[in-house]
Amino acid sequence: MTRFCWLPGFVAPVAPVARRAWQTALALACMVALLYLPSLATRSGAQVPAAVTTPWYGELDAGERQLRLAIEVAEEGGKTIHRLRSFDEGDRRFPLDRFSDGGGKLVFEIKATGAVYAGGVGADGAATGTWTQRGQELPLAFRRVTEGVAVPRLADEIWAGTLDAVVQKLPLRFRVGKGADGKADVRMDSLAQKMGGFRAERVVVGDGWTIKVPAVKGEFAGKLGADGKLTGSWKQGGASLPLELEKVAADAPAAVLPEKRRPQTPMPPFPYEVREAAVRNAIDGVDLAGTLTLPRGAGPWPAVVLVSGSGPQDRDETIMDHKPFLVLADALTRAGIAVLRYDDRGVGASTGDSSQATSLDFSRDAEAAVDWLRQQPGVDPRRIGVVGHSEGGLIAAMLAARRADLAGIVMLAGTGVDGGRILVSQGELVLKSEGLGAADQLRRSRIMQEAMIDAVRGSDADADPAVLATKAGTRIRAELAEEMARADAEAKAQLDAAVADGLRRLSAPWFRFFIGHDPAADLAKVRCPVLAVVGEKDVQVDPALNLPAIRQALAASGNADATVAELPGLNHLFQTCTTGAVSEYDRIEETFAPVGIATVRDWLVKRLAAN
């Protein structure tokens, strides 16, 4: 689980023997920041329209990022549709609501992401105004486009390569142009993640290049060879990974990656009602935006709230173009169960800040969603359940432990032991699944993880992460004395950087709570029906570790209706898989295995819809 669970996040690296083994293991830490690149959009955009005109083009300066934007107009089904095209977010399109460009004003809204733009049009035909989103106000000017579609030139030169970060291959691109001051203006794009426009700083000395990207705390250092290629390494979060960059055509199209096949993603028209939802968590002052799908007919219908896994998630729990919550909500609503799913706080159109929140805070968001659902026309307030995935399963148990009005909960890859044990288990299984499971590697990984986790577990909330890193580092060096004696200075420096970065992450409120929280204490208080399932090949929430603990806790509670099961052949996302490795998630076209959907649907229909 953890920030690695669902989106790959912190896994402690193994200590060095051979340089390549050291660098490869540290890649898992490197993955964290790349997979959490900030996005102004967050929710997937519309498909490319067949024919468009482009009346407006602008560039949004967001500090460490600059996004190139265009407003497009298309005629579809007899209606005029306006979209915002974001060239640096995978060339995605976002439907515009409340669009107007008359009367000397340019105004639009993107309800899905909570963004609003309002600008005045001057005598020169340009619009000058403000982009507002999640409490931020940024200046944004649009100019009129008189001919053709506004596809801005990418740069004077482009250097591209693919970073092998163990659990995912990340195509990176560095665009080099000239700024207004005549100096090099460099931008970095992470193409597979559909994140781009990150400002970078390049220094060239002879044949040596250094490119720093402050937004992700990453740096490329390499040398230009006789073959015209830049050979070097990408450093981030204590990791140093080989990276080779090659110069490509400067007029290469902005969208260079093919769309991924996700055949299970439901497409309209739907045989049920779809409503926008606005949920207020009054305790924390958070407004959650979501979607309620409701079967057609008189009702009242049973209903469930979907609670996402760890890390910033949208209402569809989108990852690598998979939308598991959309797939699950569609299946359940077709079976006669209303479903509420919502953007996490600080994501999409939801307000709030997730960076300082813990699972306890997120449980109040979920509880507010349950209370909102109870008040909706067409929903039976006596038949409401909670379905949580990963961290969401832990939250479902929290809610069921403190309120007796839930009709049932479903824990999809929910945990049964404390977060410290989950982190160590996860680190070992992830390494094994990626072919890095040699006994000595696993031993070193465990030593490092346990040293860092114990340093946090035994400290005060305001403890200095640097002090904790020193404490953990001393223990690691003592327990790995023989290996450290053979390590060179660079490897030792990488170890220190990785431990420092790891302790900085583990000292965050979310990790502190997770490490110390034992879900068994909540499960022992749960009296409502429970379905707890974990995939047989889940490397993030080990079924062998978690399912026995869940069974034992539910037995201690005297729960008379508890189903705890392992689903053969499925991974953490409940995809049919080969190894369960995180690196498979993207390659698998299936979003949610039919057997997984059927297990959840049939259990809920029997417990909720039949009552």
N, C-alpha and C positions, 0 to 999 in steps of 0.2 A: 504494500500500500504506500503510504507517505507521498511526498511530492514525486517520488519515482513511480509510485503506483498510479497508473492511468496515464499520466504524462511522465516520461523518464525524468528522474531527478537525482537526488543525492545517493550515490553508492560509493563507499570509500574505496580508493584505489589500492592495489597491492603494492608491496614494497619491491625495490629493484633487485634483480640479479643481472639479467641482460637488459640493455638499454631498450630494445624494442618491446620486451615484455612489460617493462615499466611504463613506457609511453602508451601502450595499448590499454593497460588497465586504467591509467589515468584518464583515458578517453571518456569513460562513463561520467566522471565529474565534469568534463568539458561539455557534455551534452546538456547539462542543466540550463545554462544561460542561453544557449542557442534555442532551445525549445521553449523558452519563456520570453522571447523577444516581444517587446510591447507592440500592440496593434491599436490603431484608431478604429478599425472596423470590427474585428473579432468574429463577426458572424459571416458565413459564406454568402457571396454575392450571387446575382442572377447569371444565367447563361448568356453568352454573347448573342445579341440580337442579330437578325438577318440583315437589316439595312437600317442605317442611322444617319442622322445629321448631328454635327457637333457645334453648337453655337457658342460654347464657353470653354476656356482653358485657364487653369490657375495652378499655383504651387503653394502648398501649405508648409510653412516653416514651423516645425514642432521641436525646435531646439536641436536635439541630437539626431533628428530625422528630418528629411524633406520629402514630401509626397507630391507627385505630379498627378493632377486631377483634371478630368474633363466632364462636362455635362453633355449627355447624349439624349437625343430625341428619336423615338421610333413609333411607327404606327403598327399596332398589334390588335387584331380582332376588332377593328373599327375604333379603337381608343388610342389616344396619344399617351405614350409612356415616357417618363423622364427617368434617367438613371445617372448616378455618379460613377464614373470610371476611374479606378485607382490603379495607375500603371505600376506602382511599386508595391502593390499587395496582390501579386499574381495576376494583374490585369483584370481584376474582378469588377463586376458591376453591382451597384446597390440601388434598389428602387427608391426614388425620391417621393416623399409625401408633401402635400401642401406647396407645390412648386408654383412660383410666379416670377416672371422677369419683365413685368410691365409697370408703368407708372413711375419710372425712375428708380425701381427697386429690383433686387434679385434676392429671392427668399426661398428656402426649401428646408425640409426636415427629413432625417432618416430615422424613423421610429425604431427600427430594429436595433440601432446602436445608440440611440439617445442623442444624436448629433443634430444641431440646428445651425443654419447659416443665414445671416441677414446682412445685406450690403446695399449701398446706394450707388446708382449708375450715374457717372459724371458726364460732362459734355464730350469727353473723348470716347465715350462708349464703354469704358472700363468700369467694373464694379469693385468697390472697396468696402470691406466689411469685416465681420467677426465670425469665426467658427467656434461654437460652444459645444463642449462635450465633457460629461463627468466632472463638472466644476471648473474645467479649463476653458479659458478664452484666448484664442489665437487669431492674429490678423491674417486675413486671406483676401487676395485680390484676384479677380477673374478678368480676362480680356476676351473680347469677342473674336470668334474665329470666322473668317469670311469665306474660306474655301476648304473643302475636304474635311477629313477627320483629323483631329489634333493628335498626332502621334509624335511627341517630342523626340528629338534626337537623343539617344542614350548618352553618348559621350564622344570624345575624340578618340579614345582607345579603351578597350575592355580586356581585362585579364580574368580568366575563368579557370576553375578547378573544382575537384570534388574532395571533400573532407570525409575520411572514413572514421566516423565516431563510434564504431563498434556496433551500437544498436540501430544506427541509421546512417545512410550515406547522404551527405548534405552538399549539393552543388552550390558553390559560392561564386559571386561575380563582383569584381571591383571595377567601377566605371570612373575613368579619369577624364576630366574636362578642364576648362579654365574659368575661374571665378572672375568677378568684376574687377578684382585687383590684379588680374593677369597671372596669378599663381594657380597651381594645380588644385582643382576642386574634385575631391574623391568621394565616391559613395560605394557602400557595400550592400549587396542583395543576397539574401538566402532564399534561393528559388523554390526549393521543395516546400519550405515553410510559408511561402507567399508573403515574405517580409522583406522590405527593401527600403532604400533611401537613407541608410544610416551613414551619417557623416564620418569620414575617416581622415587621418592625417598621414601623409606619405613623406618619407625622407629617403632620398637617393644619394648614396655616396659611392662613387665608382660603379661597380657592378652589384653593390649591396643595396637591397631595398628593405625598408621597414614601413609597415602600414598598421597604424593603431586605430581601433574602433572603440571609442570611449563608451558608447551606449551598451555594449555587451562585454566591456572590459576584456577585449580580445586583441591579439596582435599577431601579424604575419611578419616573419623575418626570413629573407631568402636572398639568393644570388642569381643574377642573370647569366645563364650559360651560353656557350657558343651556339647551341641549338635554338636559341631564342626563347627558352623556357626559364621561368623563375622557380628554382628548387629551394625549398626551405621548410618551415614548420609554422603551425598555428598554435599559439599559446593562449590558454584561457582557463581560469579556475584551477590553476595548479597543473594542468595538463599541457603536454607538448606533443602535437601530432604532425606527422609528415603531411605536407601539402605542396603540390606542384601546380603552378599557374601558367597558363598558355594564352598568348594574345589571340583574340578572336575578332571577327569582323565588327566594326564599330556600329554598323547599321543592322545588327542582329535584332530580331523582333523582341518586344518586351516580354511576351509570353512564350517561353522556350520549352516548357515542359508540357507533355500531353495530359489531358484530363484523365484522372484515374477512374476506372470502372467501379462503380458502387451500385450494382443492380438492385439491391434491396431498398434503396432510398425511395420512400413513397413520393409520388407526384400527384398533384391535383388533376381533376376534381376528386374530392373525397366524399365518401358516403356518410359523412357525419358533419356536425357543426364545429367550426373553428372560431374561437373567440380570443381576443387579446385579454390578458390578465394583468392587473396592477395590484400587487400585494404590498402592504405596509408592515414592516417590522418596527412598531412604535418604540420598543425598548431601546433599540440601537439606532433609530432614526434612519433606517435603510428602506428604500423603495425598490422592490423587485419586479421586473418586467417578465412576463411569461406568456404561455399559450395554454388555453384550456380546450381540449377536444371533447365533444359531448355527443353521445349517440343521438340519432334523431328519434323523436317520439315523445310521449308524454312524460316518461320517467315516473318518479325520481330514480336516478341511476346511482349505483355504487361508484366510488371514485378512489383514485390513488394519486398521491404526490410523488413525483420522481425526484430523487436527491442524488446529485452527481458525486463523482469521485474527487480526489484531491487535486489542487491546482486550479487556476482560473478556468471555468467551464461555461460554455453557453448553454442555452436551454436544450439543445440537441446533443449535448456532450460530445461536440465535434472533435475528432482527432484524425488527422491524416485523411481528410475528406469523408471519413466514416461518420455517421450520425446515429449512434445506437439508441439514443432516447427517442428520436423521431421514429425509428423503425419499431421500437417497443410500444410507443404511444399509439401508433397506427394500429398495430395488432390488437392491443387491448381495447381500444375504442370500437373497433369492428366487432369485438366479442361482447359489447354491451357495458363497458366500464369507462367512465369519464376519467380523463387524465390531465393533470396539471404539471407542466414542466416550466422551469424558469431559469433565467440567466443568473449566475452567481453574482454576489455583490461585487460591484466594480467592473462587471463584464456586460457587453452589449448595452441595453438600455437601463440596466440596474445601477443604482447609486451605491455609494459605500466604498470602502477600501479593504481588500482582502489581505493585504500584505501584513497587517498586524492582527488579523483574526485567527482564532483557533477553531477546532471542531465544535467546541461549546458555543461559540458565536454563530457558527453556521447552523447549529441545531436550532437556534432561535429563529433564523430565517426559515428553516423548514417548518417549524411550529407555526409561524405566522402564515405560511402557505396552507397548512392544514386548516387553520381557523378561517382563512379566507374562503377555502373550498366549502366549508360547512355552511356558509351563508349564500352560496350560489343557487339560483333557481334551477331546478332540474337535477340537483344533487341531493342524495339521501344522506343527511348528516350522521345517521347511525351506522352507515356502511362506508367508512373512509379508512383507507390503509396507506402505508408508506412503502415505496420500493426504492431502495438505495443501492448504489453500486460503489464498491470499494470503500472509501471513507464514508460515502452515503449510507452504506450498510451499518457502519458503526453509529452514525447519526440516527438511523431508524431505530436501533436498539436503545439509544439515549431517550428518544421520544416515548417509546413504548414503556420504558421504565418509569417515567415520571407522569404519564397520563393514561387513564384507564379507558378512554373512549375510542381508541383505535381498534378497528375491526380486524387488523392483521398487519404484519410487516414481512417484507421480502428482503433478505440480505444477499445481494449478488456480489460474490467475492468479498464479503465482509470479514472482518478480523475477529479472532477469539482470544488473542493474547496481546500483551502490551506492545507498544510501538518499537521499543528497543529490540525486542526479539524479532519483530517483523523486519526491521532494517537489516539485521545480521543475516537472517534467513534469505531475504531478498538478494542481498549482495552475493551470497554464495550461489543461489540458483541462477541468477542472471549471468554470472561469469561462466557457469557450466553450460548454459544454453547457447552461449556465444562461442563455445569452443575454448574457453580459457580456464578449464576446470582441473588443471594439474593440482595435485595434493598440496605442494608447497605454496602455490599461488593462493589457494583457498585458505591455507593456514595464515599467511601474511595478511590477506584481506580481513579475516576475522579479527586478528590481533589489532589491526588499525581501527576497524569499526568499533570494536568493544572499548578501546581506549578513548575514542572521541565521544561515544555515547555515554560512557560512565563519567567522563569529565563534565558533561552537561547535566546528567542525572543528579550528581551530587553537588551542584552549584546553585547559587541564588539567581533569581531572574535577571538581576542587573549586573551579573558577573561580566567582566571584560572578556570577549571572545579571544583576544590575544593572549591573556593569561591562561585561559583554558587550553589554547593551542600549545602553549609551552608545556603545560602539565601533561597533556596527551602525548606530545612529541617526546618528552622524556621517557614516558612509559614505553612507547613504541620502540625507541632506540634501545632501551634496555632489553625488551623481549625479542628484538630482532638484531641483537648485537653482532652475531656472526655475519648476517647478510650486510649490515651497515658497514662492517669493517672492509667488505669487498667493494662497496659502492664508491663511485667517484664523486667529485664535488658537485657536478651538475645534477646527478641523481639525488643527492642529499638535499640540494636546493629545491628540487621539484617536490620531494617529500614534504619539506617544510611549507612550501606554498600550498600544497594540496591539503595538509592538515589545517593550516590557517583558514583556507577557504571553506573546508568542511565544518570547522567550529563556528565560523561566521554564520553559515546556513543553519546548523543545528541549534544555535542560540536564538533563532527567531521564535516568536511566540507559538507559531503553529507546531514546530518540531518539539519544543519543550513540552507542550501539552500532550502531544502524540506519544512521545517517549514514555511519559509517566502514566498514561491512561490505560486502564485494564478494562476492556469491554465486557469481560466476564461478570464484573460487578453489576453492570446494567442488565445483562442477559438474565442474571439470577432473579431479577425483579419483574421480568416480563411475563404477563399472564395471557396476552392475546395470542392467536395463532401465529406461528413463525415458519417461514420457509427460508432456509439458509443453504445456498448452493455455491460451490467453487469448482472451477474447471480442473480436470485431472492434471493438465499441463500448465497450470498457472504458476509462473515463476515469480510473481509479485506478492501473491497471498497463497502460501504453500498449503494445499489441502491437508497434507499429513500433519502439519503443525496446528492449523486453525480449526478444522472440523471437529476433532476430538474435544478441544477446549469448549467449543460452542455446544456440543452435545452435553458435556458435563455441566455447564452452567445452566442450560435449560432444564436438565434433569433436577438440578438442585432447586430450581424455582417451582418444581411440581407442575410445569407446563404440560397440559394434557393434549395439546395439538401442535407438535413441533416436528417438522420434517427437515432433516439435515442430510445432504447428499452431495456426492462428487459426480460431476457430469463428464463422462469419458470423452477424451480427444479434444477438449476445449481449453482455450487459453484465458488470460485475465480479462479479455474483452468478450469472452464467450464466442469466439470465432473457432471454426473447425481448423485445426492447425497440425503442423508436423512436429515441431519441437517445443512450442510455447514461447520461444524467444521473442523479445521485444522487437527485434529487427524484422520479424515476420508480419507484424501488425499491418504495415503499409502495403506489403506485397499481396496479402490475402484480399480478394475481392469481396468475400462475404463479410457483412457487417455484424450480424448476430445469427448464430446457428439456429436453424428451425427448431431443433430439439430444446434449445435454451428458451426460445420464445414460448414454445408449447408448454414447457414445464411451469413457467411463470404464469402464463395465461390460464391454464387449466386449474392450477392451484387457487388463483384469485377468483375465478368464476365459481368454483366450488365453495369457497369461504365467504365471498362477498355477494356475488350475483344471485346465488341460490337462496339467500336469506330473505 
